Amino acid sequence: MVKNALQAQLLKAGLVDNKKAKKLSKQAQHEQRTGQSNEAELKAKIEQDKQEKISKDQALNQEKQRVLDEKALKASIIQMIAQHKIKDTDGDAVYQFIDGSIKKIYINQQIYNALVSGSLVIAHDNNDAYAILPKALGERINEKMNGFIIVNNSEKNEQVTDEEDPYAAYVIPDDLMW
């Protein structure tokens, strides 16, 4: 259906579709019959369409690259968590925390004390499990991407108490078990 090589090239490049090609060929036939020529306008229109397509393609490529970079960052964080998580945490002590709803993990007393003091943190593992990590690694992960660290008690332990508070000497743990 394409009348000339220019239309074939435009179709192949994706700058025009079949309807536009037919319209352009009809315009060219009309211009030949009447002696009018809008080649300069046509070339400007084609160049403008080409520039729009290039800018749209660049925007799409940037978005794809951003998504790929985000996936790579998540994969590296998950790998860091898997490599550095503390193993052999099973025990009788129950630690409760909130991750959408109240969650319980059973850990040994030493890890429980470290979690309460803030020297360990709880993070999402690659599946729906939780990993216990050192505080320094948790802070590095939080710098790279938020959302992985769930429990970080070091922030709560750094709060300054009011000097006039009559109960300042009595520390009330936030993980008090009833």
Backbone torsions as a table, in degrees:
resi	resn	phi	psi	omega
1	MET	NA	-15.0	-176.9
2	VAL	-81.1	131.1	-173.8
3	LYS	-82.9	-37.2	-176.4
4	ASN	-139.5	175.8	-174.4
5	ALA	-69.5	-33.0	179.5
6	LEU	-62.1	-44.1	178.7
7	GLN	-64.7	-38.4	178.6
8	ALA	-62.5	-41.0	179.5
9	GLN	-67.3	-40.8	179.6
10	LEU	-64.8	-41.3	177.8
11	LEU	-64.0	-42.7	-178.0
12	LYS	-66.3	-38.4	179.9
13	ALA	-74.5	-13.8	179.2
14	GLY	82.8	14.5	-179.3
15	LEU	-81.5	-25.0	177.4
16	VAL	-135.6	160.7	174.9
17	ASP	-109.9	-177.1	-176.3
18	ASN	-60.9	-40.3	-180.0
19	LYS	-61.6	-46.0	-179.4
20	LYS	-65.1	-37.6	179.5
21	ALA	-64.1	-43.4	178.2
22	LYS	-63.8	-41.0	179.6
23	LYS	-63.8	-42.6	178.6
24	LEU	-64.8	-38.2	179.6
25	SER	-68.5	-37.5	176.6
26	LYS	-65.6	-38.9	177.5
27	GLN	-64.3	-40.5	179.9
28	ALA	-64.7	-41.1	177.9
29	GLN	-64.2	-41.8	179.0
30	HIS	-63.4	-41.5	179.6
31	GLU	-66.0	-36.6	178.4
32	GLN	-65.9	-41.0	-179.2
33	ARG	-68.9	-41.4	-175.9
34	THR	-90.4	-13.5	178.8
35	GLY	86.6	6.0	178.2
36	GLN	-87.1	151.7	179.3
37	SER	-143.3	123.5	178.6
38	ASN	-116.5	40.0	-176.2
39	GLU	-62.5	-38.8	-179.4
40	ALA	-63.9	-43.6	178.2
41	GLU	-65.0	-41.3	-179.5
42	LEU	-63.7	-43.5	178.8
43	LYS	-65.2	-39.7	178.4
44	ALA	-64.9	-41.5	178.7
45	LYS	-64.1	-42.7	179.1
46	ILE	-64.3	-42.8	179.2
47	GLU	-64.7	-40.4	178.3
48	GLN	-64.2	-44.4	177.5
49	ASP	-61.0	-39.6	179.8
50	LYS	-64.6	-43.6	179.5
51	GLN	-65.0	-39.4	177.7
52	GLU	-63.4	-42.7	179.5
53	LYS	-63.8	-41.8	179.3
54	ILE	-63.4	-44.9	-179.1
55	SER	-66.7	-37.5	178.1
56	LYS	-66.3	-41.3	178.3
57	ASP	-64.2	-39.1	178.4
58	GLN	-64.9	-40.6	178.4
59	ALA	-63.7	-41.7	178.0
60	LEU	-64.6	-41.1	178.2
61	ASN	-64.0	-39.6	178.4
62	GLN	-64.5	-40.4	178.8
63	GLU	-65.0	-43.9	177.8
64	LYS	-61.8	-41.3	-179.8
65	GLN	-65.8	-39.1	178.8
66	ARG	-63.5	-42.9	178.8
67	VAL	-63.9	-42.4	178.7
68	LEU	-64.1	-40.9	178.4
69	ASP	-63.6	-40.7	179.1
70	GLU	-64.8	-41.4	177.5
71	LYS	-63.4	-41.5	179.5
72	ALA	-64.5	-40.0	179.0
73	LEU	-65.0	-44.0	177.8
74	LYS	-61.5	-42.0	179.5
75	ALA	-63.4	-40.5	179.9
76	SER	-68.5	-36.3	178.3
77	ILE	-67.5	-43.3	177.8
78	ILE	-61.6	-38.7	178.1
79	GLN	-66.0	-41.4	177.5
80	MET	-61.3	-43.0	-179.8
81	ILE	-63.3	-44.5	-178.4
82	ALA	-64.4	-36.8	-177.9
83	GLN	-74.9	-35.9	-170.9
84	HIS	-106.6	3.7	-178.6
85	LYS	-69.2	149.7	-177.9
86	ILE	-81.7	126.6	-179.5
87	LYS	-97.3	171.3	-180.0
88	ASP	56.6	54.3	179.9
89	THR	-99.4	-4.2	-175.1
90	ASP	-62.3	138.4	179.3
91	GLY	-169.7	-166.1	-177.0
92	ASP	-98.9	-16.8	-178.3
93	ALA	-74.9	138.0	-179.3
94	VAL	-105.0	126.3	175.4
95	TYR	-113.5	125.2	-179.0
96	GLN	-109.4	140.4	178.1
97	PHE	-150.2	169.1	-176.9
98	ILE	-108.4	124.8	172.8
99	ASP	-140.2	76.5	-173.3
100	GLY	85.3	-51.6	173.4
101	SER	-136.2	179.5	-179.0
102	ILE	-77.0	125.3	-179.8
103	LYS	-113.6	149.7	177.0
104	LYS	-123.9	138.1	169.7
105	ILE	-130.0	145.4	179.0
106	TYR	-100.6	120.0	-176.1
107	ILE	-134.9	167.3	177.2
108	ASN	-80.7	165.8	-172.3
109	GLN	-64.9	-35.9	-179.7
110	GLN	-63.5	-45.1	179.1
111	ILE	-69.5	-36.2	176.8
112	TYR	-58.3	-48.2	179.9
113	ASN	-62.5	-39.0	179.5
114	ALA	-68.1	-35.9	177.1
115	LEU	-66.4	-43.9	-179.5
116	VAL	-65.4	-38.9	-178.9
117	SER	-75.2	-20.7	177.2
118	GLY	101.1	5.2	179.4
119	SER	-83.9	-10.9	173.3
120	LEU	-126.0	155.3	178.6
121	VAL	-129.5	161.8	176.3
122	ILE	-110.2	133.2	-178.4
123	ALA	-130.3	159.6	172.6
124	HIS	-69.7	136.1	173.3
125	ASP	-90.1	177.9	-177.1
126	ASN	-64.2	-32.9	173.0
127	ASN	-102.6	-164.3	-174.8
128	ASP	-79.5	33.9	178.1
129	ALA	-105.2	175.9	-180.0
130	TYR	-122.7	146.8	179.7
131	ALA	-121.9	144.4	176.8
132	ILE	-102.9	125.0	-173.5
133	LEU	-125.6	158.7	171.2
134	PRO	-65.5	151.8	-176.2
135	LYS	-60.3	-40.8	-177.8
136	ALA	-62.0	-42.8	178.2
137	LEU	-66.5	-39.1	177.6
138	GLY	-60.5	-39.7	178.7
139	GLU	-68.0	-39.0	177.3
140	ARG	-63.8	-40.6	179.0
141	ILE	-65.5	-41.4	179.0
142	ASN	-64.0	-33.3	177.4
143	GLU	-65.7	-38.5	-178.0
144	LYS	-74.7	-47.4	-177.5
145	MET	-156.6	130.1	177.3
146	ASN	-78.5	157.6	174.8
147	GLY	109.0	-14.3	-179.7
148	PHE	-89.5	-37.1	-177.7
149	ILE	-85.2	124.8	-177.1
150	ILE	-100.2	-48.4	-176.6
151	VAL	-120.5	122.5	175.2
152	ASN	-138.7	94.7	-175.6
153	ASN	-79.4	-7.0	179.9
154	SER	-65.9	-30.3	178.4
155	GLU	-67.6	-37.5	-179.0
156	LYS	-72.9	-32.6	-178.0
157	ASN	-74.7	-15.1	-178.2
158	GLU	-91.0	3.1	-180.0
159	GLN	-69.6	141.4	-179.6
160	VAL	-93.6	132.8	179.3
161	THR	-85.9	154.1	179.7
162	ASP	-72.3	136.4	-177.2
163	GLU	-68.2	-28.6	-178.2
164	GLU	-91.1	1.8	-179.3
165	ASP	-70.9	119.7	-177.8
166	PRO	-68.5	-18.3	-179.3
167	TYR	-105.2	18.7	-177.7
168	ALA	-63.4	-29.2	-178.6
169	ALA	-76.4	-16.0	-177.6
170	TYR	-101.0	109.5	-179.2
171	VAL	-86.8	126.0	179.0
172	ILE	-105.3	117.4	-179.5
173	PRO	-71.5	145.1	-179.5
174	ASP	-81.2	-10.1	-179.3
175	ASP	-111.4	33.6	-178.8
176	LEU	-60.6	129.2	-179.6
177	MET	-99.8	136.4	-179.0
178	TRP	-104.1	NA	NA
